[in-house]
């Protein structure tokens, strides 16, 4: 291949939903544009560092079913996140480890065993145009990524120039991977409109087991199975809807927990709208947001009430995990 030839990959099969994602485009949420980016940021960073990319390089996020990709150039690849075994020309490769793919070979995936989203990093990164400082796809707005949409069969994506920092066999130890289990706990900092809920419902929300609903995506994850919330009586203010769960339109933080009608909690995620008229009983702490991106439908989940001190300590722990990951794969 000559120096002027663009290195590319071709999407033979797109999987269920595969998008270009990086670490997102912060700074525009107040204008209604979400951060987007990887649902599991830790997994994206791990994949990138294994192949020698910068932590926030653009990679592929595959949901539930992996794509089939033909390589037009020799490359180093790493797959992290969900347990979705990668294969090169049908030969299974290890997850969380860098492996080579030769020009003309096809990368495919086995059946999903655990988790929901796999991250496919390729040496050099996916070279799509920057939009407001990011290559992430925001499909709802048709922005960023590859033509602002999930990938389709026949798409050809350009690759950036590899740094040469990655090497075959580099891996991430089990201790540096976030756990993907059959049951999970999400830590919630109550607040915002917590006062709108009765004392009894404040208890049942955290006592009950919830399950991920099929309506779970990059915008938000819905949960079912717990008891309905009851609200403190009040006269609805001007501008709010008639349901007790309605409020006068307000901003929505990432991770905020809405409960429309008091029935089914929704945790807002990377592609969330920035405001609206549903009350929020609190916010899932930042350290637990990556976990949500690996939840499957019907997965059992409990919510745990925590203090600000606990939330800040968890954030420090997450930062230490990120530093340990960086040190472990630095070459």
C-alpha positions as CSV (number, residue, x, y, z in Angstrom):
1,X,0.0,0.0,0.0
2,X,1.4,3.4,-1.0
3,X,1.8,6.2,1.5
4,X,-1.0,8.1,-0.2
5,X,-3.5,5.2,0.0
6,X,-6.1,5.6,2.7
7,X,-6.3,2.7,5.1
8,X,-9.9,1.4,5.3
9,X,-12.2,-1.2,6.7
10,X,-15.4,-2.4,5.0
11,X,-18.6,-3.2,6.9
12,X,-19.9,-6.5,5.5
13,X,-22.6,-6.9,8.1
14,X,-23.4,-4.1,10.6
15,X,-24.7,-6.3,13.5
16,X,-27.7,-5.1,15.4
17,X,-26.5,-1.5,16.0
18,X,-22.9,-0.5,15.5
19,X,-21.8,3.1,15.8
20,X,-18.6,5.1,15.8
21,X,-18.1,6.5,19.4
22,X,-15.3,8.2,21.3
23,X,-15.5,9.9,24.7
24,X,-18.1,12.3,23.5
25,X,-18.6,16.1,23.0
26,X,-19.0,17.8,26.4
27,X,-19.9,21.5,26.7
28,X,-23.1,21.6,24.6
29,X,-25.7,20.1,26.9
30,X,-27.1,23.5,27.8
31,X,-27.9,24.0,24.1
32,X,-29.7,20.7,24.0
33,X,-26.9,18.6,22.5
34,X,-26.0,15.6,24.6
35,X,-22.4,14.4,25.3
36,X,-23.0,11.1,23.4
37,X,-19.8,9.0,23.3
38,X,-19.3,5.4,24.6
39,X,-21.9,4.1,27.0
40,X,-19.1,2.2,28.8
41,X,-16.2,4.7,28.8
42,X,-13.9,2.4,30.7
43,X,-14.2,-0.3,28.1
44,X,-13.6,2.1,25.2
45,X,-10.5,3.5,26.9
46,X,-9.1,0.0,27.6
47,X,-9.6,-1.0,23.9
48,X,-7.9,2.1,22.6
49,X,-4.9,1.8,24.9
50,X,-4.4,-1.8,24.1
51,X,-3.8,-1.0,20.4
52,X,-1.7,2.1,21.1
53,X,-4.4,4.7,20.4
54,X,-5.1,7.8,22.5
55,X,-7.7,7.0,25.2
56,X,-10.4,9.0,23.5
57,X,-9.8,7.8,19.9
58,X,-12.9,6.8,17.9
59,X,-13.8,3.1,18.0
60,X,-16.9,1.0,17.2
61,X,-19.6,0.3,19.8
62,X,-21.5,-2.8,18.9
63,X,-24.8,-3.7,20.8
64,X,-25.8,-7.3,21.5
65,X,-24.5,-8.5,18.1
66,X,-21.1,-7.8,16.6
67,X,-20.5,-6.6,13.0
68,X,-18.5,-8.4,10.3
69,X,-15.6,-6.3,9.0
70,X,-13.2,-6.8,6.1
71,X,-9.8,-5.1,6.7
72,X,-8.1,-3.3,3.8
73,X,-4.8,-3.0,5.8
74,X,-2.9,-4.8,8.5
75,X,-4.0,-3.6,11.9
76,X,-4.0,-4.2,15.6
77,X,-7.4,-4.8,17.1
78,X,-8.8,-5.1,20.7
79,X,-12.3,-5.9,21.8
80,X,-13.4,-5.0,25.3
81,X,-16.7,-4.6,27.2
82,X,-19.3,-7.3,26.6
83,X,-18.3,-10.9,26.3
84,X,-18.8,-11.2,22.5
85,X,-15.9,-13.4,21.3
86,X,-14.1,-11.8,18.3
87,X,-13.0,-14.1,15.4
88,X,-10.4,-13.5,12.6
89,X,-11.4,-15.6,9.6
90,X,-13.4,-17.7,11.9
91,X,-10.7,-18.3,14.5
92,X,-11.6,-17.1,18.0
93,X,-9.4,-14.4,19.6
94,X,-9.2,-13.3,23.2
95,X,-11.1,-10.4,24.5
96,X,-9.4,-7.5,26.4
97,X,-6.2,-8.3,24.4
98,X,-4.6,-6.9,21.3
99,X,-4.4,-9.2,18.3
100,X,-3.4,-8.7,14.7
101,X,-5.7,-8.7,11.6
102,X,-4.1,-8.8,8.2
103,X,-5.3,-7.0,5.1
104,X,-8.1,-9.1,3.5
105,X,-9.0,-10.9,6.7
106,X,-12.5,-10.6,8.2
107,X,-13.3,-9.8,11.8
108,X,-16.5,-11.3,13.0
109,X,-18.1,-12.2,16.4
110,X,-19.6,-15.1,18.2
111,X,-22.8,-15.0,20.3
112,X,-23.1,-12.6,23.2
113,X,-22.3,-14.3,26.5
114,X,-22.5,-11.4,29.0
115,X,-23.0,-7.7,28.9
116,X,-24.5,-5.6,26.1
117,X,-21.9,-3.5,24.4
118,X,-18.5,-4.4,22.9
119,X,-15.9,-1.9,22.0
120,X,-13.8,-2.5,18.9
121,X,-10.6,-0.4,18.7
122,X,-8.4,-0.5,15.7
123,X,-4.8,0.9,15.6
124,X,-5.0,4.5,14.3
125,X,-8.7,4.9,15.3
126,X,-11.7,5.4,13.1
127,X,-11.1,8.5,11.0
128,X,-14.4,10.2,10.5
129,X,-14.8,14.0,10.6
130,X,-14.8,15.9,13.9
131,X,-18.1,17.5,14.8
132,X,-17.9,20.0,17.7
133,X,-14.7,18.4,18.8
134,X,-15.9,14.7,18.7
135,X,-16.3,11.8,16.3
136,X,-19.1,10.3,18.3
137,X,-22.4,9.4,16.7
138,X,-25.6,11.1,17.9
139,X,-28.0,9.2,15.8
140,X,-31.2,11.0,17.1
141,X,-29.8,14.3,15.8
142,X,-28.0,12.8,12.7
143,X,-24.8,14.2,13.9
144,X,-21.2,13.0,14.0
145,X,-19.9,9.4,13.5
146,X,-20.3,8.0,10.0
147,X,-22.9,10.1,8.3
148,X,-24.6,10.6,11.7
149,X,-26.1,7.1,11.8
150,X,-25.4,3.5,12.8
151,X,-23.3,1.6,10.2
152,X,-24.8,-0.3,7.3
153,X,-23.5,-3.1,5.1
154,X,-21.2,-1.6,2.4
155,X,-20.0,1.3,4.5
156,X,-16.2,1.9,4.1
157,X,-14.5,3.7,7.0
158,X,-11.1,5.3,6.9
159,X,-8.5,4.6,9.6
160,X,-6.1,7.1,11.1
161,X,-2.4,6.6,11.2
162,X,-1.2,4.1,13.9
163,X,1.1,5.5,16.6
164,X,3.1,2.2,16.7
165,X,2.7,2.2,20.5
166,X,0.5,-0.9,20.7
167,X,1.7,-4.5,20.4
168,X,0.2,-7.9,19.9
169,X,-0.6,-9.7,23.2
170,X,-1.1,-6.6,25.3
171,X,-3.9,-7.4,27.7
172,X,-6.0,-6.0,30.6
173,X,-6.0,-8.0,33.8
174,X,-9.4,-9.1,35.2
175,X,-8.9,-6.8,38.2
176,X,-8.9,-3.8,35.9
177,X,-12.2,-4.7,34.1
178,X,-15.5,-3.6,35.4
179,X,-17.7,-6.6,36.5
180,X,-20.6,-7.7,34.4
181,X,-22.9,-9.7,36.6
182,X,-26.4,-11.2,36.7
183,X,-27.5,-8.7,39.3
184,X,-26.3,-5.2,39.9
185,X,-26.7,-2.3,42.2
186,X,-26.8,1.3,41.1
187,X,-26.0,3.9,43.7
188,X,-28.3,6.9,43.7
189,X,-27.8,10.3,45.3
190,X,-31.4,11.4,46.3
191,X,-32.2,15.0,45.7
192,X,-33.6,17.3,43.1
193,X,-37.4,16.5,43.5
194,X,-37.0,13.8,46.2
195,X,-39.3,15.8,48.5
196,X,-42.2,15.1,46.0
197,X,-42.2,11.4,47.1
198,X,-44.0,10.1,50.2
199,X,-41.9,8.7,53.0
200,X,-43.3,5.2,52.3
201,X,-42.3,5.3,48.7
202,X,-38.8,6.6,49.5
203,X,-38.3,3.3,51.3
204,X,-39.9,0.9,48.8
205,X,-38.0,2.4,45.8
206,X,-34.7,1.2,47.4
207,X,-36.2,-2.0,48.8
208,X,-37.6,-3.3,45.6
209,X,-35.9,-5.3,42.9
210,X,-36.2,-3.8,39.4
211,X,-35.6,-5.3,36.0
212,X,-34.3,-3.7,32.9
213,X,-37.1,-3.1,30.4
214,X,-36.8,-3.8,26.7
215,X,-37.1,0.0,26.2
216,X,-33.4,0.6,27.1
217,X,-31.1,2.5,24.8
218,X,-28.5,5.3,24.6
219,X,-31.1,7.9,25.6
220,X,-32.2,6.1,28.7
221,X,-32.7,2.8,30.5
222,X,-36.2,2.0,31.8
223,X,-36.8,-0.3,34.8
224,X,-39.9,-2.3,35.8
225,X,-41.1,-4.5,38.6
226,X,-41.0,-2.3,41.7
227,X,-43.9,-0.8,43.5
228,X,-45.5,2.4,42.2
229,X,-44.3,5.6,43.8
230,X,-46.8,7.7,45.7
231,X,-46.5,11.5,45.7
232,X,-47.0,14.1,48.4
233,X,-50.3,15.9,47.6
234,X,-50.0,19.4,46.1
235,X,-51.7,21.7,43.7
236,X,-49.8,21.4,40.4
237,X,-48.1,24.7,39.6
238,X,-48.8,26.7,36.5
239,X,-46.9,25.2,33.6
240,X,-46.7,21.7,35.0
241,X,-48.8,18.8,33.6
242,X,-51.7,17.3,35.5
243,X,-50.0,14.1,36.7
244,X,-48.2,14.3,40.1
245,X,-45.0,13.3,38.5
246,X,-45.1,16.3,36.2
247,X,-43.1,19.5,37.0
248,X,-42.5,22.8,35.4
249,X,-39.9,22.0,32.7
250,X,-36.4,21.7,34.2
251,X,-32.9,20.7,33.2
252,X,-32.0,17.0,33.3
253,X,-28.6,16.0,34.6
254,X,-26.9,12.9,33.2
255,X,-27.9,9.9,35.3
256,X,-31.0,11.5,36.6
257,X,-33.8,9.1,37.5
258,X,-37.2,10.0,36.1
259,X,-40.4,8.1,37.2
260,X,-43.2,9.1,34.8
261,X,-46.5,8.5,36.6
262,X,-44.6,7.0,39.5
263,X,-44.5,3.7,37.6
264,X,-41.2,2.9,35.8
265,X,-37.9,4.6,36.6
266,X,-35.8,5.8,33.6
267,X,-32.1,6.6,34.0
268,X,-31.0,9.1,31.4
269,X,-27.8,8.3,29.7
270,X,-25.3,9.5,27.0
271,X,-27.8,10.6,24.3
272,X,-30.4,12.0,26.8
273,X,-32.5,15.1,26.1
274,X,-31.4,18.0,28.3
275,X,-34.7,19.0,29.9
276,X,-38.4,18.3,30.2
277,X,-41.4,18.0,32.5
278,X,-40.9,14.8,34.5
279,X,-39.7,15.0,38.1
280,X,-36.3,13.4,39.0
281,X,-36.0,11.7,42.4
282,X,-32.2,11.7,42.2
283,X,-29.1,10.9,40.1
284,X,-27.1,7.7,39.5
285,X,-23.6,8.5,40.6
286,X,-21.0,9.0,37.8
287,X,-19.0,6.0,38.9
288,X,-21.9,3.7,38.1
289,X,-22.9,5.0,34.7
290,X,-20.6,2.7,32.7
291,X,-22.3,-0.3,34.4
292,X,-25.7,0.6,32.9
293,X,-24.3,0.4,29.4
294,X,-23.7,-3.3,29.9
295,X,-27.2,-4.1,31.2
296,X,-29.3,-6.6,29.2
297,X,-33.1,-6.5,29.1
298,X,-34.7,-8.3,32.2
299,X,-31.5,-8.0,34.2
300,X,-32.2,-7.6,37.9
301,X,-31.1,-4.3,39.4
302,X,-31.4,-2.6,42.8
303,X,-31.0,1.0,43.6
304,X,-29.0,2.0,46.7
305,X,-29.3,5.4,48.4
306,X,-25.9,7.0,49.0
307,X,-24.5,10.3,50.3
308,X,-22.5,12.9,48.5
309,X,-19.4,11.7,50.4
310,X,-19.9,8.2,49.1
311,X,-20.5,9.5,45.6
312,X,-17.2,11.5,45.7
313,X,-15.3,8.5,47.1
314,X,-16.6,6.3,44.3
315,X,-15.5,8.9,41.8
316,X,-12.0,8.8,43.3
317,X,-12.0,5.0,43.1
318,X,-13.0,5.2,39.5
319,X,-10.2,7.6,38.8
320,X,-7.7,5.3,40.4
321,X,-9.0,2.4,38.3
322,X,-8.5,4.5,35.2
323,X,-4.9,5.4,36.3
324,X,-4.2,1.7,37.0
325,X,-5.5,0.8,33.6
326,X,-3.3,3.4,31.9
327,X,-0.2,2.2,33.8
328,X,-0.9,-1.4,33.0
329,X,-1.1,-1.0,29.2
330,X,1.4,1.8,28.7
331,X,4.2,0.7,26.4
